[in-house]
Amino acid sequence: CNHFFVFRLLRRHLSVLFVLWCFSLEMKKDYYALLGINRDASLEDVKKSFRRMALQHHPEKNPDRRAEAEKTFAQIAEAYEVLSDSRMRAIFDQYGEDGLKHGGSGSFGVSGGYKFSGDPERIFQQFFGVANPFEQIGDFSAMQGTEHQFFSAEGARVKNPPKCPLVEFTLEVTLEEMYDGAIKLISVPVEDKDDSGKVISTAKTELRLELAKGTPKGTRILYEKKGSSRSGWIQGDILVIIAEKAHPRFRRNGPDLLMTHNITLEEALTGFSINIVTLDNRKLTVFVDEIAHPNFVKSITEEGFQLPDGTRGDLKVSFCTTFPKSLTAEQRAELKRILHASS
């Protein structure tokens, strides 16, 4: 009888835990999965996917399952709102939904954190130029063009001039610049074409880029209407993608800064201190009293990169031990005696 009672109680707890687990999975959104794109998708890929999925899941097109369609439609709109914004996308890439929604303040964070407005129709209307396509033409098939197509009050389709292709520019920055922030002046080559598409000239557009403290690699910064031009077309945009230069001493892992320090076997067993020059040129003295075994990592708190909420990651030091090339018989015997006594 007691066993049966324990079994029922255990089953009840497991059911509750399973429900909570499923709920947590639902709460953690993957905006890329919602739009059906990869993490390296371009801005044009984001727009194309939103266009397709917004039309497919619009509540007006799914009257028989309207409640489900409204939920999916809102999630798709939220995903587009985040991934089409270079700053919010960079924060989401680096820190996930939690980091985005507790984004803190500053030039890299989202002041007060990001929260979806809950109005997918507004996003749809901004993208397509119409709130309810059925009121205009009654058929979604006519909306399968670009986001620059919209409908007049009389229901006739009007087409804005096409837009020049996006110019992508990769900017390599140092870990020091990512750590401390920097102002970068960059020159991006752009083309000027005539109405037939023939290149008339190539010039360089000068851009001022503010790199906030803690900016991660992969950050995308969009400069609207600064790109290539063509007669009769809307001037294109420039997308600057931040890349990380290799550093001789440090590596980056999210908000944490990593390094490896060489030590002797004597130091590994008896303790030592190391002097570290930080990325902002401060000098740290770190004392290691623990035995530095092969998997040992020394963490120095808040010496990593700044997070959107103002906190910092850690500096994590791994150690590579150099062993002596040879030992005398006396040294071997003494070492055995010491190690045996300590075991």
N, C-alpha and C positions, 0 to 999 in steps of 0.2 A: 504493500500500500504506500509506504514511504517512497519507494522507488518510482511508483507511478506519479505521485505528487511532484517529485523532483523533475521527472521527465516533462510533465505539463508546464511547470514553471520555466524550465530551460527553453522549451519550444516557444513559449510566449515571449521571453526575452530575445530569443534569436529573431523572431518575427519583427519585433520592434526595431532591433538593430538593422535588419535588412531594409525596412521601410525608410529609416533615417539615412542609410547609406544611399539608397536610390534617390532620396530627396536631395542629398548633397551633390550627387552627380548631376541632377537636373539644374541645381542652382549654379554650378560652375559652367558657364557658357564657353564654348569654343566658337568664336565668331567665324573662323575659317571654315569649320565643318558646317556651320549653318548656311554659308554661301556656297559650299561645295568646291572650295578652292584650296590650293596649297599655300603654305606660309610665305613662299617667295613670289606669290602672285603680284603682278604689277597693278597700278591704279586702274588701268584700262580693263584688266581682268576682273577686278572688283566691281566695276561698273557694269560690265557685260553680264556677270553672274547675278547681280542685283536686278538688272533689267529683266532677265529671264525668269528668275524665281518670284519676283514681285508680281509679274503678270500671271504666272502659274498659280500662285496662292492668294491672289486678291480675293477678298470675301465676296465681291460681286460676281466672281466667276465660279464660286463654290457655294451656291445657296443651300445645297442639301447637307453640307457639313460646315456651316458658317462659323460656329463657335471654334472649331478646330482650326479653320482657315484664318480667323482673326488672330489667334494665338501665334500661329506660324508666321503670318504676315508681319506681326509686331516684332518677332524675333529677327526676321530677315532685315527689317528696317533698322533695328538697333545695331545689327552686325555691320550694315552698310555705313551707318553714322560713325561708327568707331573706325572701321578699316579704311574709310575714305579720307579720314583726318590723319595726317602724317604724325602729329604729336601723340594723339591718343593711340594710334596703332603701335608706335614705338614702345609706349608704356605697357600696352597689353602684351606685346611680344616678349618683353623682358620680365614683367612681373605678374602677368596674368590678370584675371578679372578683379581679384582682390586689390592688387596694386593700382589698377585703373580707377576703381571706385573709392579708393582711399588715397587719391593722387596727391594730396597735400597742396602746396603752393610753390611758387617760383616759376622760372621761365621754362622749366622742363615738365613740371607737374601740371595737373589739372586742378585749378584752385577750387577747394572744397570737395574734390572728388567728382567723378563722372556719374551721372544718373540719367538713364534714358527718359526722355520727355513723356513717353507713353503715347505719342501721337504719330503713328506710322503714316497716316494719311498726309500729314504735312510733308514728310520726307518724300513720299510718292509724288506729291504735287510739285515739289521743288525739282525733282528729277525729271518728270515727264511733262510738267507744265499743265497738268489737268488732275483734278481730284478724283472724279468718277468717270471713267471712259465710257460707260454705258449711257451716261446722260448726253454724250456727244455723238457717238456713232453706234453704240450697242454691240461692238465687236472688238475684242482685244487683238485680233489678228492684224489690224491696221497699225498697231503700236509696236511692231517688232523692229522698228528702225532704231536710230540712236536716241540718246537722251535729249538731243537738241530738237526733236520733233514734238510738236504740241498741237492743240486744236483750238480753233477760234470759236467764238460764241455761236456762229452759224453752223458749226459742225464740220467745216472744211479744214482739211489738214494743211498746216503751214509749216514750212521748213526753214529754220534758221540757217545761216551760212555754216558750212562744216568747219571744224576746228583742226588746226595743224597738229600733227602727231606730238606726243609727249617726248621731251628730251630728258633722258636719264643721265645723271652725272655722278660718278662715285668719287667721294672725297675721303682720302686716307688721313686719319688724325692719330696723334700719339696718345699713349696712355696718360701722359702728363696733362694733355689738353682735355681728355675725358674726365680726369680726376678733378682738375681745378677749374674747368671751364675756359673758354677762349672765344675771341672774336676772329673770324676767318674772312678774308676777302678773297673771293675766287672768281675766276674767269671761265665761263662756259661757252664753247663754240656753238653758234646757231646759224641757220641758213635763212636767206631771204630769197623767195621764189616768185616768178611771175605767174600769171593766171594759168599758164600751160603746165606749170610744175617744174619749169627749168630754173636751176639755181642761178640767181643773179650775182649774189655775193655771200661770203661767209664772214661773220663778225663774231666778236666775243662780248657776251653780256657780263657785266661786272655785278656780282652779288655780295651782299654783306650777310654773313651767317653767324648767329650767336649760338655757340655751343654751351649748353648749360652744364653745371656740375653733375657728374654721374651719367651723362648721356651714353647710352649703350650703342654698340655697333648694330647696324641694321636700321637705325633711326632714319625716317624718311621725312624730308622737309620740302614742301611744295611751294613754288613761286609761280603764282598764276599770271598768265599773259606776259611772261618774260622770255618765252622760247622762240621757236622759229616762226617766220611770217610768210604769208603767201597772199597775193592779190585776190581779194574777194573772200578770203577765209578769215576766221577768228584766230588771232595769235595764240600759239600753243603755250603750254606750261613747261616749267623745268622742275624736275624732281631730283633733289640731291639726296644720295644715299650714303650714310656714314659707314666707313670701313675702318678697321683697326690696324694700325701698324704694329709689326712685331717689336717687342721690347727685349733688350739684352738680359734683363734680370727678372722682370715680372711677367705674369700672365693674368688674364682676367677670367673669372668664372661668375657671371651674373654680377652681384654687388660685391663679391669677394675678390681680393687681390692675392695671388699665389706666387710663391717663390721657393727655390730650392737652395739650400746652403750645404756646402761640403764641410764635414767634420772628421776628426780622427776617431779611431776606436776608443782611445783613452777618453776623449771628450764625450763620446756616446755613453760611456759607462760611469763617468765621474762628474759630469756636469760642465757647463761652460757658459759664456756670454757671447753675443754677437752684436755688432753695430750695423744698423740698417739706415741707409739714406732713403727717405720716402719720396714719393712722386712729386710732392711739393717742397722737396729739398730740406726737410727736417731730419734730424738725427735721432734715431731711437736706439737705446741699449736694451737688449732683451736677454734676460737671464733664464737659463734652462737648467733646472735642478732634477728633472725627471730623467730616467734612462731613455735615451733616444733609440728605441727599437725601430725596425725597418718601416713599420706603419705609423710611427709617431708623427703627429702634426702639432706644432705650437701655434695657437691662435692668439692674435693680439686684437682685442675687440675695438670696433669702430675705427679701424685704420684702412677700411676698404672704401668703396665708392658710395657716394651719397645717393640715397633713395628719394623718390618723389615726396615722401612724407617727412623728409629732413633727417631721418636716421641714416646710419651708415652700415655697410658690410664690414667684414673682418679681414685682416691680413693673416694669411695662413702659410706657415713656413714648414716645408718638408725638409728632410735631411738625407744626405747621401754620405754614408760612412766609408772612409778609406781604411782598409785593413793593412797591417804590416806585411811586407813581402816575405819575411822569414822570422823565426824565433829560435833562440838557443835552447838547448836541453834544459838549462836551469830556468829560463823564462817560462818554458812550457810547464815545468813542474810547479813553479810558483803560481802560475795562472790557474792550473788545475786545483791547487790547494785553496786559493781564494774563492774560486767559483763553487767548489764543493762546500766550503764553509758557509757560503751565502745561500745555498739552495735549501 
